[in-house]
Amino acid sequence: MKNPKYFKVLVSLLILTILSAFVVRLNIGLKAASAIILALFMLKFLGVAFYFMELKKAHVFWKSAVIIFVLLFSTIILVGL
């Protein structure tokens, strides 16, 4: 990769993915595991959106729209548990 910043983000995405696989193996209950995996999903989604889709350089409207979408999506899922 040309930029080491992207490599760090890629490695962190891989670590978050492996961490979510380990959460599945824990015996902590369905609701707790779902909440943890959802939080990891939000971090991965925002990492991909802001770094690889270059949302960091976008207008404030698009940044806030993505963050509001992630918060609404996670809230709806957590309320449904």
PDB file with SEQRES, HELIX, SHEET and CRYST1 records, atoms N, CA, C and O in Angstrom:
SEQRES   1 A   81  MET LYS ASN PRO LYS TYR PHE LYS VAL LEU VAL SER LEU          
SEQRES   2 A   81  LEU ILE LEU THR ILE LEU SER ALA PHE VAL VAL ARG LEU          
SEQRES   3 A   81  ASN ILE GLY LEU LYS ALA ALA SER ALA ILE ILE LEU ALA          
SEQRES   4 A   81  LEU PHE MET LEU LYS PHE LEU GLY VAL ALA PHE TYR PHE          
SEQRES   5 A   81  MET GLU LEU LYS LYS ALA HIS VAL PHE TRP LYS SER ALA          
SEQRES   6 A   81  VAL ILE ILE PHE VAL LEU LEU PHE SER THR ILE ILE LEU          
SEQRES   7 A   81  VAL GLY LEU                                                  
HELIX    1 AA1 PRO A    4  ARG A   25  1                                  22    
HELIX    2 AA2 LEU A   30  GLY A   47  1                                  18    
HELIX    3 AA3 VAL A   48  PHE A   52  3                                   5    
HELIX    4 AA4 LEU A   55  LYS A   57  5                                   3    
HELIX    5 AA5 VAL A   60  GLY A   80  1                                  21    
CRYST1    1.000    1.000    1.000  90.00  90.00  90.00 P 1           1          
ATOM      1  N   MET A   1       0.837  -1.166   0.000  1.00  0.00           N  
ATOM      2  CA  MET A   1       0.000   0.000   0.000  1.00  0.00           C  
ATOM      3  C   MET A   1       0.886   1.235   0.000  1.00  0.00           C  
ATOM      4  O   MET A   1       1.981   1.237   0.563  1.00  0.00           O  
ATOM      5  N   LYS A   2       0.400   2.261  -0.629  1.00  0.00           N  
ATOM      6  CA  LYS A   2       1.187   3.480  -0.755  1.00  0.00           C  
ATOM      7  C   LYS A   2       1.282   4.245   0.559  1.00  0.00           C  
ATOM      8  O   LYS A   2       2.331   4.806   0.875  1.00  0.00           O  
ATOM      9  N   ASN A   3       0.211   4.271   1.314  1.00  0.00           N  
ATOM     10  CA  ASN A   3       0.171   5.057   2.523  1.00  0.00           C  
ATOM     11  C   ASN A   3       0.139   4.127   3.733  1.00  0.00           C  
ATOM     12  O   ASN A   3      -0.730   3.258   3.804  1.00  0.00           O  
ATOM     13  N   PRO A   4       1.062   4.283   4.691  1.00  0.00           N  
ATOM     14  CA  PRO A   4       1.044   3.391   5.859  1.00  0.00           C  
ATOM     15  C   PRO A   4      -0.174   3.593   6.744  1.00  0.00           C  
ATOM     16  O   PRO A   4      -0.510   2.717   7.541  1.00  0.00           O  
ATOM     17  N   LYS A   5      -0.849   4.747   6.614  1.00  0.00           N  
ATOM     18  CA  LYS A   5      -2.063   4.985   7.386  1.00  0.00           C  
ATOM     19  C   LYS A   5      -3.138   3.972   7.006  1.00  0.00           C  
ATOM     20  O   LYS A   5      -3.847   3.455   7.869  1.00  0.00           O  
ATOM     21  N   TYR A   6      -3.253   3.693   5.709  1.00  0.00           N  
ATOM     22  CA  TYR A   6      -4.244   2.721   5.256  1.00  0.00           C  
ATOM     23  C   TYR A   6      -3.890   1.319   5.716  1.00  0.00           C  
ATOM     24  O   TYR A   6      -4.775   0.512   5.998  1.00  0.00           O  
ATOM     25  N   PHE A   7      -2.610   1.029   5.793  1.00  0.00           N  
ATOM     26  CA  PHE A   7      -2.196  -0.284   6.265  1.00  0.00           C  
ATOM     27  C   PHE A   7      -2.566  -0.464   7.732  1.00  0.00           C  
ATOM     28  O   PHE A   7      -2.991  -1.546   8.136  1.00  0.00           O  
ATOM     29  N   LYS A   8      -2.409   0.585   8.530  1.00  0.00           N  
ATOM     30  CA  LYS A   8      -2.793   0.514   9.944  1.00  0.00           C  
ATOM     31  C   LYS A   8      -4.290   0.299  10.087  1.00  0.00           C  
ATOM     32  O   LYS A   8      -4.733  -0.474  10.936  1.00  0.00           O  
ATOM     33  N   VAL A   9      -5.065   0.977   9.265  1.00  0.00           N  
ATOM     34  CA  VAL A   9      -6.517   0.809   9.319  1.00  0.00           C  
ATOM     35  C   VAL A   9      -6.897  -0.598   8.876  1.00  0.00           C  
ATOM     36  O   VAL A   9      -7.784  -1.213   9.466  1.00  0.00           O  
ATOM     37  N   LEU A  10      -6.241  -1.108   7.852  1.00  0.00           N  
ATOM     38  CA  LEU A  10      -6.516  -2.463   7.387  1.00  0.00           C  
ATOM     39  C   LEU A  10      -6.200  -3.492   8.461  1.00  0.00           C  
ATOM     40  O   LEU A  10      -6.973  -4.427   8.670  1.00  0.00           O  
ATOM     41  N   VAL A  11      -5.075  -3.331   9.141  1.00  0.00           N  
ATOM     42  CA  VAL A  11      -4.709  -4.251  10.214  1.00  0.00           C  
ATOM     43  C   VAL A  11      -5.707  -4.149  11.366  1.00  0.00           C  
ATOM     44  O   VAL A  11      -6.079  -5.165  11.953  1.00  0.00           O  
ATOM     45  N   SER A  12      -6.139  -2.944  11.689  1.00  0.00           N  
ATOM     46  CA  SER A  12      -7.123  -2.806  12.762  1.00  0.00           C  
ATOM     47  C   SER A  12      -8.464  -3.424  12.371  1.00  0.00           C  
ATOM     48  O   SER A  12      -9.152  -3.981  13.226  1.00  0.00           O  
ATOM     49  N   LEU A  13      -8.847  -3.335  11.096  1.00  0.00           N  
ATOM     50  CA  LEU A  13     -10.074  -3.996  10.646  1.00  0.00           C  
ATOM     51  C   LEU A  13      -9.966  -5.509  10.755  1.00  0.00           C  
ATOM     52  O   LEU A  13     -10.924  -6.177  11.143  1.00  0.00           O  
ATOM     53  N   LEU A  14      -8.824  -6.040  10.420  1.00  0.00           N  
ATOM     54  CA  LEU A  14      -8.617  -7.480  10.561  1.00  0.00           C  
ATOM     55  C   LEU A  14      -8.654  -7.904  12.022  1.00  0.00           C  
ATOM     56  O   LEU A  14      -9.220  -8.947  12.351  1.00  0.00           O  
ATOM     57  N   ILE A  15      -8.057  -7.107  12.901  1.00  0.00           N  
ATOM     58  CA  ILE A  15      -8.075  -7.427  14.329  1.00  0.00           C  
ATOM     59  C   ILE A  15      -9.496  -7.374  14.873  1.00  0.00           C  
ATOM     60  O   ILE A  15      -9.886  -8.232  15.664  1.00  0.00           O  
ATOM     61  N   LEU A  16     -10.274  -6.377  14.460  1.00  0.00           N  
ATOM     62  CA  LEU A  16     -11.670  -6.292  14.901  1.00  0.00           C  
ATOM     63  C   LEU A  16     -12.493  -7.466  14.397  1.00  0.00           C  
ATOM     64  O   LEU A  16     -13.384  -7.944  15.099  1.00  0.00           O  
ATOM     65  N   THR A  17     -12.209  -7.931  13.199  1.00  0.00           N  
ATOM     66  CA  THR A  17     -12.914  -9.100  12.666  1.00  0.00           C  
ATOM     67  C   THR A  17     -12.573 -10.354  13.456  1.00  0.00           C  
ATOM     68  O   THR A  17     -13.460 -11.145  13.779  1.00  0.00           O  
ATOM     69  N   ILE A  18     -11.318 -10.539  13.765  1.00  0.00           N  
ATOM     70  CA  ILE A  18     -10.898 -11.700  14.560  1.00  0.00           C  
ATOM     71  C   ILE A  18     -11.470 -11.605  15.968  1.00  0.00           C  
ATOM     72  O   ILE A  18     -11.873 -12.615  16.544  1.00  0.00           O  
ATOM     73  N   LEU A  19     -11.508 -10.400  16.523  1.00  0.00           N  
ATOM     74  CA  LEU A  19     -12.078 -10.200  17.846  1.00  0.00           C  
ATOM     75  C   LEU A  19     -13.562 -10.543  17.871  1.00  0.00           C  
ATOM     76  O   LEU A  19     -14.049 -11.114  18.847  1.00  0.00           O  
ATOM     77  N   SER A  20     -14.281 -10.202  16.816  1.00  0.00           N  
ATOM     78  CA  SER A  20     -15.705 -10.551  16.766  1.00  0.00           C  
ATOM     79  C   SER A  20     -15.900 -12.063  16.655  1.00  0.00           C  
ATOM     80  O   SER A  20     -16.897 -12.595  17.144  1.00  0.00           O  
ATOM     81  N   ALA A  21     -14.966 -12.752  16.021  1.00  0.00           N  
ATOM     82  CA  ALA A  21     -15.057 -14.210  15.970  1.00  0.00           C  
ATOM     83  C   ALA A  21     -14.821 -14.815  17.348  1.00  0.00           C  
ATOM     84  O   ALA A  21     -15.439 -15.821  17.696  1.00  0.00           O  
ATOM     85  N   PHE A  22     -13.938 -14.215  18.131  1.00  0.00           N  
ATOM     86  CA  PHE A  22     -13.703 -14.709  19.483  1.00  0.00           C  
ATOM     87  C   PHE A  22     -14.886 -14.424  20.404  1.00  0.00           C  
ATOM     88  O   PHE A  22     -15.152 -15.196  21.325  1.00  0.00           O  
ATOM     89  N   VAL A  23     -15.593 -13.331  20.169  1.00  0.00           N  
ATOM     90  CA  VAL A  23     -16.762 -13.002  20.988  1.00  0.00           C  
ATOM     91  C   VAL A  23     -17.839 -14.057  20.803  1.00  0.00           C  
ATOM     92  O   VAL A  23     -18.559 -14.381  21.748  1.00  0.00           O  
ATOM     93  N   VAL A  24     -17.956 -14.589  19.608  1.00  0.00           N  
ATOM     94  CA  VAL A  24     -18.957 -15.621  19.337  1.00  0.00           C  
ATOM     95  C   VAL A  24     -18.679 -16.872  20.169  1.00  0.00           C  
ATOM     96  O   VAL A  24     -19.600 -17.554  20.618  1.00  0.00           O  
ATOM     97  N   ARG A  25     -17.409 -17.155  20.364  1.00  0.00           N  
ATOM     98  CA  ARG A  25     -17.035 -18.369  21.087  1.00  0.00           C  
ATOM     99  C   ARG A  25     -17.216 -18.243  22.599  1.00  0.00           C  
ATOM    100  O   ARG A  25     -17.225 -19.258  23.295  1.00  0.00           O  
ATOM    101  N   LEU A  26     -17.360 -17.032  23.123  1.00  0.00           N  
ATOM    102  CA  LEU A  26     -17.539 -16.833  24.558  1.00  0.00           C  
ATOM    103  C   LEU A  26     -18.947 -17.225  24.973  1.00  0.00           C  
ATOM    104  O   LEU A  26     -19.883 -17.154  24.177  1.00  0.00           O  
ATOM    105  N   ASN A  27     -19.085 -17.633  26.211  1.00  0.00           N  
ATOM    106  CA  ASN A  27     -20.404 -17.982  26.746  1.00  0.00           C  
ATOM    107  C   ASN A  27     -20.926 -16.818  27.585  1.00  0.00           C  
ATOM    108  O   ASN A  27     -21.023 -16.921  28.808  1.00  0.00           O  
ATOM    109  N   ILE A  28     -21.258 -15.726  26.932  1.00  0.00           N  
ATOM    110  CA  ILE A  28     -21.709 -14.546  27.660  1.00  0.00           C  
ATOM    111  C   ILE A  28     -23.176 -14.228  27.408  1.00  0.00           C  
ATOM    112  O   ILE A  28     -23.684 -13.236  27.931  1.00  0.00           O  
ATOM    113  N   GLY A  29     -23.837 -15.009  26.657  1.00  0.00           N  
ATOM    114  CA  GLY A  29     -25.246 -14.766  26.366  1.00  0.00           C  
ATOM    115  C   GLY A  29     -25.430 -14.107  25.013  1.00  0.00           C  
ATOM    116  O   GLY A  29     -24.535 -13.439  24.493  1.00  0.00           O  
ATOM    117  N   LEU A  30     -26.596 -14.311  24.465  1.00  0.00           N  
ATOM    118  CA  LEU A  30     -26.890 -13.834  23.118  1.00  0.00           C  
ATOM    119  C   LEU A  30     -26.941 -12.316  23.041  1.00  0.00           C  
ATOM    120  O   LEU A  30     -26.394 -11.723  22.111  1.00  0.00           O  
ATOM    121  N   LYS A  31     -27.596 -11.677  24.016  1.00  0.00           N  
ATOM    122  CA  LYS A  31     -27.745 -10.224  23.959  1.00  0.00           C  
ATOM    123  C   LYS A  31     -26.412  -9.508  24.127  1.00  0.00           C  
ATOM    124  O   LYS A  31     -26.132  -8.548  23.410  1.00  0.00           O  
ATOM    125  N   ALA A  32     -25.597  -9.959  25.054  1.00  0.00           N  
ATOM    126  CA  ALA A  32     -24.302  -9.316  25.276  1.00  0.00           C  
ATOM    127  C   ALA A  32     -23.384  -9.524  24.073  1.00  0.00           C  
ATOM    128  O   ALA A  32     -22.703  -8.595  23.639  1.00  0.00           O  
ATOM    129  N   ALA A  33     -23.367 -10.735  23.540  1.00  0.00           N  
ATOM    130  CA  ALA A  33     -22.531 -11.008  22.373  1.00  0.00           C  
ATOM    131  C   ALA A  33     -23.000 -10.200  21.170  1.00  0.00           C  
ATOM    132  O   ALA A  33     -22.180  -9.693  20.404  1.00  0.00           O  
ATOM    133  N   SER A  34     -24.305 -10.079  21.001  1.00  0.00           N  
ATOM    134  CA  SER A  34     -24.840  -9.293  19.886  1.00  0.00           C  
ATOM    135  C   SER A  34     -24.474  -7.818  20.019  1.00  0.00           C  
ATOM    136  O   SER A  34     -24.149  -7.164  19.028  1.00  0.00           O  
ATOM    137  N   ALA A  35     -24.526  -7.298  21.236  1.00  0.00           N  
ATOM    138  CA  ALA A  35     -24.180  -5.894  21.452  1.00  0.00           C  
ATOM    139  C   ALA A  35     -22.701  -5.643  21.179  1.00  0.00           C  
ATOM    140  O   ALA A  35     -22.344  -4.625  20.585  1.00  0.00           O  
ATOM    141  N   ILE A  36     -21.849  -6.553  21.604  1.00  0.00           N  
ATOM    142  CA  ILE A  36     -20.410  -6.409  21.373  1.00  0.00           C  
ATOM    143  C   ILE A  36     -20.092  -6.504  19.883  1.00  0.00           C  
ATOM    144  O   ILE A  36     -19.313  -5.709  19.359  1.00  0.00           O  
ATOM    145  N   ILE A  37     -20.687  -7.464  19.213  1.00  0.00           N  
ATOM    146  CA  ILE A  37     -20.442  -7.624  17.781  1.00  0.00           C  
ATOM    147  C   ILE A  37     -20.974  -6.423  17.010  1.00  0.00           C  
ATOM    148  O   ILE A  37     -20.359  -5.999  16.032  1.00  0.00           O  
ATOM    149  N   LEU A  38     -22.100  -5.872  17.431  1.00  0.00           N  
ATOM    150  CA  LEU A  38     -22.642  -4.687  16.787  1.00  0.00           C  
ATOM    151  C   LEU A  38     -21.722  -3.484  16.980  1.00  0.00           C  
ATOM    152  O   LEU A  38     -21.544  -2.690  16.056  1.00  0.00           O  
ATOM    153  N   ALA A  39     -21.141  -3.340  18.158  1.00  0.00           N  
ATOM    154  CA  ALA A  39     -20.192  -2.243  18.397  1.00  0.00           C  
ATOM    155  C   ALA A  39     -18.950  -2.407  17.529  1.00  0.00           C  
ATOM    156  O   ALA A  39     -18.427  -1.426  17.000  1.00  0.00           O  
ATOM    157  N   LEU A  40     -18.482  -3.632  17.382  1.00  0.00           N  
ATOM    158  CA  LEU A  40     -17.334  -3.882  16.514  1.00  0.00           C  
ATOM    159  C   LEU A  40     -17.680  -3.602  15.057  1.00  0.00           C  
ATOM    160  O   LEU A  40     -16.856  -3.088  14.301  1.00  0.00           O  
ATOM    161  N   PHE A  41     -18.905  -3.945  14.670  1.00  0.00           N  
ATOM    162  CA  PHE A  41     -19.367  -3.644  13.317  1.00  0.00           C  
ATOM    163  C   PHE A  41     -19.367  -2.145  13.059  1.00  0.00           C  
ATOM    164  O   PHE A  41     -18.951  -1.693  11.992  1.00  0.00           O  
ATOM    165  N   MET A  42     -19.837  -1.375  14.039  1.00  0.00           N  
ATOM    166  CA  MET A  42     -19.882   0.070  13.856  1.00  0.00           C  
ATOM    167  C   MET A  42     -18.476   0.634  13.662  1.00  0.00           C  
ATOM    168  O   MET A  42     -18.268   1.499  12.811  1.00  0.00           O  
ATOM    169  N   LEU A  43     -17.525   0.159  14.434  1.00  0.00           N  
ATOM    170  CA  LEU A  43     -16.146   0.624  14.278  1.00  0.00           C  
ATOM    171  C   LEU A  43     -15.583   0.256  12.913  1.00  0.00           C  
ATOM    172  O   LEU A  43     -14.915   1.065  12.268  1.00  0.00           O  
ATOM    173  N   LYS A  44     -15.858  -0.972  12.478  1.00  0.00           N  
ATOM    174  CA  LYS A  44     -15.355  -1.388  11.164  1.00  0.00           C  
ATOM    175  C   LYS A  44     -16.015  -0.604  10.037  1.00  0.00           C  
ATOM    176  O   LYS A  44     -15.345  -0.196   9.089  1.00  0.00           O  
ATOM    177  N   PHE A  45     -17.305  -0.394  10.133  1.00  0.00           N  
ATOM    178  CA  PHE A  45     -18.028   0.348   9.104  1.00  0.00           C  
ATOM    179  C   PHE A  45     -17.496   1.772   8.996  1.00  0.00           C  
ATOM    180  O   PHE A  45     -17.261   2.268   7.895  1.00  0.00           O  
ATOM    181  N   LEU A  46     -17.306   2.430  10.139  1.00  0.00           N  
ATOM    182  CA  LEU A  46     -16.799   3.795  10.115  1.00  0.00           C  
ATOM    183  C   LEU A  46     -15.358   3.846   9.631  1.00  0.00           C  
ATOM    184  O   LEU A  46     -14.966   4.804   8.965  1.00  0.00           O  
ATOM    185  N   GLY A  47     -14.563   2.833   9.955  1.00  0.00           N  
ATOM    186  CA  GLY A  47     -13.194   2.785   9.453  1.00  0.00           C  
ATOM    187  C   GLY A  47     -13.138   2.667   7.945  1.00  0.00           C  
ATOM    188  O   GLY A  47     -12.354   3.353   7.290  1.00  0.00           O  
ATOM    189  N   VAL A  48     -13.961   1.809   7.402  1.00  0.00           N  
ATOM    190  CA  VAL A  48     -14.005   1.650   5.945  1.00  0.00           C  
ATOM    191  C   VAL A  48     -14.543   2.912   5.280  1.00  0.00           C  
ATOM    192  O   VAL A  48     -14.010   3.361   4.266  1.00  0.00           O  
ATOM    193  N   ALA A  49     -15.593   3.478   5.849  1.00  0.00           N  
ATOM    194  CA  ALA A  49     -16.205   4.656   5.236  1.00  0.00           C  
ATOM    195  C   ALA A  49     -15.270   5.859   5.258  1.00  0.00           C  
ATOM    196  O   ALA A  49     -15.151   6.574   4.263  1.00  0.00           O  
ATOM    197  N   PHE A  50     -14.618   6.081   6.371  1.00  0.00           N  
ATOM    198  CA  PHE A  50     -13.821   7.294   6.483  1.00  0.00           C  
ATOM    199  C   PHE A  50     -12.446   7.168   5.844  1.00  0.00           C  
ATOM    200  O   PHE A  50     -11.903   8.167   5.374  1.00  0.00           O  
ATOM    201  N   TYR A  51     -11.875   5.989   5.810  1.00  0.00           N  
ATOM    202  CA  TYR A  51     -10.527   5.866   5.268  1.00  0.00           C  
ATOM    203  C   TYR A  51     -10.503   5.358   3.831  1.00  0.00           C  
ATOM    204  O   TYR A  51      -9.861   5.963   2.972  1.00  0.00           O  
ATOM    205  N   PHE A  52     -11.195   4.257   3.562  1.00  0.00           N  
ATOM    206  CA  PHE A  52     -11.099   3.664   2.239  1.00  0.00           C  
ATOM    207  C   PHE A  52     -12.050   4.308   1.237  1.00  0.00           C  
ATOM    208  O   PHE A  52     -11.763   4.326   0.040  1.00  0.00           O  
ATOM    209  N   MET A  53     -13.177   4.837   1.706  1.00  0.00           N  
ATOM    210  CA  MET A  53     -14.084   5.553   0.816  1.00  0.00           C  
ATOM    211  C   MET A  53     -13.803   7.053   0.843  1.00  0.00           C  
ATOM    212  O   MET A  53     -14.494   7.837   0.192  1.00  0.00           O  
ATOM    213  N   GLU A  54     -12.794   7.435   1.593  1.00  0.00           N  
ATOM    214  CA  GLU A  54     -12.323   8.811   1.735  1.00  0.00           C  
ATOM    215  C   GLU A  54     -13.440   9.776   2.114  1.00  0.00           C  
ATOM    216  O   GLU A  54     -13.576  10.856   1.540  1.00  0.00           O  
ATOM    217  N   LEU A  55     -14.219   9.364   3.077  1.00  0.00           N  
ATOM    218  CA  LEU A  55     -15.275  10.218   3.589  1.00  0.00           C  
ATOM    219  C   LEU A  55     -14.702  11.338   4.455  1.00  0.00           C  
ATOM    220  O   LEU A  55     -15.391  12.314   4.751  1.00  0.00           O  
ATOM    221  N   LYS A  56     -13.442  11.194   4.858  1.00  0.00           N  
ATOM    222  CA  LYS A  56     -12.798  12.241   5.648  1.00  0.00           C  
ATOM    223  C   LYS A  56     -12.720  13.554   4.874  1.00  0.00           C  
ATOM    224  O   LYS A  56     -12.733  14.632   5.468  1.00  0.00           O  
ATOM    225  N   LYS A  57     -12.641  13.460   3.568  1.00  0.00           N  
ATOM    226  CA  LYS A  57     -12.523  14.654   2.724  1.00  0.00           C  
ATOM    227  C   LYS A  57     -13.879  15.153   2.218  1.00  0.00           C  
ATOM    228  O   LYS A  57     -13.949  16.150   1.500  1.00  0.00           O  
ATOM    229  N   ALA A  58     -14.942  14.462   2.592  1.00  0.00           N  
ATOM    230  CA  ALA A  58     -16.267  14.813   2.094  1.00  0.00           C  
ATOM    231  C   ALA A  58     -16.861  15.978   2.885  1.00  0.00           C  
ATOM    232  O   ALA A  58     -16.300  16.431   3.884  1.00  0.00           O  
ATOM    233  N   HIS A  59     -17.996  16.440   2.411  1.00  0.00           N  
ATOM    234  CA  HIS A  59     -18.719  17.521   3.069  1.00  0.00           C  
ATOM    235  C   HIS A  59     -19.227  17.047   4.427  1.00  0.00           C  
ATOM    236  O   HIS A  59     -19.434  15.852   4.640  1.00  0.00           O  
ATOM    237  N   VAL A  60     -19.424  17.985   5.332  1.00  0.00           N  
ATOM    238  CA  VAL A  60     -19.875  17.667   6.682  1.00  0.00           C  
ATOM    239  C   VAL A  60     -21.229  16.965   6.661  1.00  0.00           C  
ATOM    240  O   VAL A  60     -21.505  16.128   7.520  1.00  0.00           O  
ATOM    241  N   PHE A  61     -22.066  17.295   5.700  1.00  0.00           N  
ATOM    242  CA  PHE A  61     -23.374  16.647   5.587  1.00  0.00           C  
ATOM    243  C   PHE A  61     -23.227  15.147   5.409  1.00  0.00           C  
ATOM    244  O   PHE A  61     -23.942  14.381   6.055  1.00  0.00           O  
ATOM    245  N   TRP A  62     -22.316  14.708   4.546  1.00  0.00           N  
ATOM    246  CA  TRP A  62     -22.159  13.284   4.275  1.00  0.00           C  
ATOM    247  C   TRP A  62     -21.523  12.572   5.471  1.00  0.00           C  
ATOM    248  O   TRP A  62     -21.863  11.426   5.764  1.00  0.00           O  
ATOM    249  N   LYS A  63     -20.625  13.229   6.142  1.00  0.00           N  
ATOM    250  CA  LYS A  63     -20.028  12.645   7.345  1.00  0.00           C  
ATOM    251  C   LYS A  63     -21.087  12.424   8.413  1.00  0.00           C  
ATOM    252  O   LYS A  63     -21.177  11.348   9.004  1.00  0.00           O  
ATOM    253  N   SER A  64     -21.879  13.447   8.650  1.00  0.00           N  
ATOM    254  CA  SER A  64     -22.918  13.326   9.671  1.00  0.00           C  
ATOM    255  C   SER A  64     -24.002  12.344   9.249  1.00  0.00           C  
ATOM    256  O   SER A  64     -24.560  11.646  10.096  1.00  0.00           O  
ATOM    257  N   ALA A  65     -24.312  12.276   7.960  1.00  0.00           N  
ATOM    258  CA  ALA A  65     -25.324  11.323   7.487  1.00  0.00           C  
ATOM    259  C   ALA A  65     -24.890   9.890   7.738  1.00  0.00           C  
ATOM    260  O   ALA A  65     -25.705   9.062   8.145  1.00  0.00           O  
ATOM    261  N   VAL A  66     -23.632   9.583   7.504  1.00  0.00           N  
ATOM    262  CA  VAL A  66     -23.138   8.228   7.742  1.00  0.00           C  
ATOM    263  C   VAL A  66     -23.136   7.913   9.231  1.00  0.00           C  
ATOM    264  O   VAL A  66     -23.524   6.815   9.628  1.00  0.00           O  
ATOM    265  N   ILE A  67     -22.713   8.844  10.048  1.00  0.00           N  
ATOM    266  CA  ILE A  67     -22.689   8.608  11.496  1.00  0.00           C  
ATOM    267  C   ILE A  67     -24.101   8.450  12.040  1.00  0.00           C  
ATOM    268  O   ILE A  67     -24.343   7.581  12.878  1.00  0.00           O  
ATOM    269  N   ILE A  68     -25.038   9.273  11.578  1.00  0.00           N  
ATOM    270  CA  ILE A  68     -26.429   9.153  12.026  1.00  0.00           C  
ATOM    271  C   ILE A  68     -27.021   7.825  11.570  1.00  0.00           C  
ATOM    272  O   ILE A  68     -27.761   7.190  12.323  1.00  0.00           O  
ATOM    273  N   PHE A  69     -26.707   7.396  10.350  1.00  0.00           N  
ATOM    274  CA  PHE A  69     -27.187   6.099   9.871  1.00  0.00           C  
ATOM    275  C   PHE A  69     -26.688   4.968  10.760  1.00  0.00           C  
ATOM    276  O   PHE A  69     -27.461   4.087  11.136  1.00  0.00           O  
ATOM    277  N   VAL A  70     -25.413   4.987  11.097  1.00  0.00           N  
ATOM    278  CA  VAL A  70     -24.849   3.919  11.931  1.00  0.00           C  
ATOM    279  C   VAL A  70     -25.491   3.933  13.318  1.00  0.00           C  
ATOM    280  O   VAL A  70     -25.805   2.875  13.863  1.00  0.00           O  
ATOM    281  N   LEU A  71     -25.684   5.103  13.885  1.00  0.00           N  
ATOM    282  CA  LEU A  71     -26.306   5.181  15.202  1.00  0.00           C  
ATOM    283  C   LEU A  71     -27.764   4.724  15.171  1.00  0.00           C  
ATOM    284  O   LEU A  71     -28.203   4.003  16.068  1.00  0.00           O  
ATOM    285  N   LEU A  72     -28.513   5.132  14.156  1.00  0.00           N  
ATOM    286  CA  LEU A  72     -29.910   4.692  14.051  1.00  0.00           C  
ATOM    287  C   LEU A  72     -30.009   3.182  13.822  1.00  0.00           C  
ATOM    288  O   LEU A  72     -30.837   2.504  14.430  1.00  0.00           O  
ATOM    289  N   PHE A  73     -29.160   2.674  12.946  1.00  0.00           N  
ATOM    290  CA  PHE A  73     -29.179   1.242  12.670  1.00  0.00           C  
ATOM    291  C   PHE A  73     -28.876   0.436  13.924  1.00  0.00           C  
ATOM    292  O   PHE A  73     -29.575  -0.531  14.228  1.00  0.00           O  
ATOM    293  N   SER A  74     -27.841   0.826  14.649  1.00  0.00           N  
ATOM    294  CA  SER A  74     -27.472   0.077  15.845  1.00  0.00           C  
ATOM    295  C   SER A  74     -28.528   0.216  16.936  1.00  0.00           C  
ATOM    296  O   SER A  74     -28.775  -0.736  17.676  1.00  0.00           O  
ATOM    297  N   THR A  75     -29.156   1.386  17.047  1.00  0.00           N  
ATOM    298  CA  THR A  75     -30.204   1.575  18.043  1.00  0.00           C  
ATOM    299  C   THR A  75     -31.407   0.693  17.733  1.00  0.00           C  
ATOM    300  O   THR A  75     -31.971   0.071  18.634  1.00  0.00           O  
ATOM    301  N   ILE A  76     -31.796   0.637  16.477  1.00  0.00           N  
ATOM    302  CA  ILE A  76     -32.936  -0.202  16.091  1.00  0.00           C  
ATOM    303  C   ILE A  76     -32.632  -1.672  16.378  1.00  0.00           C  
ATOM    304  O   ILE A  76     -33.492  -2.397  16.880  1.00  0.00           O  
ATOM    305  N   ILE A  77     -31.437  -2.106  16.068  1.00  0.00           N  
ATOM    306  CA  ILE A  77     -31.072  -3.508  16.321  1.00  0.00           C  
ATOM    307  C   ILE A  77     -31.032  -3.799  17.811  1.00  0.00           C  
ATOM    308  O   ILE A  77     -31.536  -4.833  18.250  1.00  0.00           O  
ATOM    309  N   LEU A  78     -30.440  -2.903  18.599  1.00  0.00           N  
ATOM    310  CA  LEU A  78     -30.337  -3.146  20.040  1.00  0.00           C  
ATOM    311  C   LEU A  78     -31.696  -3.113  20.730  1.00  0.00           C  
ATOM    312  O   LEU A  78     -31.917  -3.857  21.685  1.00  0.00           O  
ATOM    313  N   VAL A  79     -32.603  -2.269  20.267  1.00  0.00           N  
ATOM    314  CA  VAL A  79     -33.939  -2.240  20.843  1.00  0.00           C  
ATOM    315  C   VAL A  79     -34.688  -3.535  20.512  1.00  0.00           C  
ATOM    316  O   VAL A  79     -35.505  -4.001  21.305  1.00  0.00           O  
ATOM    317  N   GLY A  80     -34.414  -4.098  19.371  1.00  0.00           N  
ATOM    318  CA  GLY A  80     -35.084  -5.335  18.954  1.00  0.00           C  
ATOM    319  C   GLY A  80     -34.590  -6.573  19.679  1.00  0.00           C  
ATOM    320  O   GLY A  80     -35.225  -7.625  19.604  1.00  0.00           O  
ATOM    321  N   LEU A  81     -33.469  -6.466  20.380  1.00  0.00           N  
ATOM    322  CA  LEU A  81     -32.964  -7.661  21.095  1.00  0.00           C  
ATOM    323  C   LEU A  81     -33.793  -7.971  22.269  1.00  0.00           C  
ATOM    324  O   LEU A  81     -33.518  -8.936  22.982  1.00  0.00           O  
TER     325      LEU A  81                                                      
END                                                                             
